[in-house]
């Protein structure tokens, strides 16, 4: 995976940021490097390094035609960077290693369909911006029509994902009791691999985020369905290192500006998740 080590601004710079404030986009552009909001490179450019799963459409993935990383979350991050005059650094990461990447300073945040529910105390979170549910995808001709039909079946899930956490959780709202009825719960590095096995009949279902499921079904055509019975409901947010409230606040302010100028809704329409967004305008 590509990794770019970024330096952390000094306490003096952070202190000056608090005095400078962040009222308008123009002000933000001139004071970004002193705001403690992102990282300064040797040439004085302020960079904002986003860690993401490169195989998680529609939130983050590689465009086959251009060879560039794109997706709803990455375009949203780009829009926020434009407000502050930051340079966006898109850094694909191994999802299993996301905490190591964040805590080491290799990335400034985890921004890629990242579920905050159940992890509230592990990170400093942005405002939630997408409603999400965990669902089951099966083949249309599988004869599986409900969660109870999965008893004795093999279910696939992405390693270190919210769906896996949910199926292993014994806490209230967890679905370990359901998972215990499966013949097996098989982990995959990404959902593309899981769908290959589902198509081959090696597994019977895939547990995943509804937004990703809708994208997969649309791109793969007929042959699959999402069970009407969902596993849960949850929300996406941007995860920052615990205690990094300054950067989080700056990004939240940027999200508000992107929401106000209509960019947020345009991107949601573009990526087919308009019915899932939940970012609220502050003060309303």
Buried (B, 14 or more C-beta within 10 A) or exposed (E): EEBEEBEBBEEEBBEBBEEBEBEEBEBBBEBBBBBBBBBBBEEEBBBBBBBBBBBBBBBBBBEEEEEEBBBBBBBBBBBBBBBBBBEBBBBBBBBEBBBEBBEEBBBBBBBBBBBBBBBEEEBBBBBBBBBBBBBBBBBEEBEBEEBEBBEEBBBBBBEBBBBBBBBEBEEEEBBEEBBEEBEEBBBBBBBBBBBEBBEEEEBBBBBBBBBBBBBBBEEEEEEBBBBEEEBBEBBBBBBBBEEBEBBBBBBBBBBBBBBEEEBBBBBBEEBBBEEBBEBEEEEE
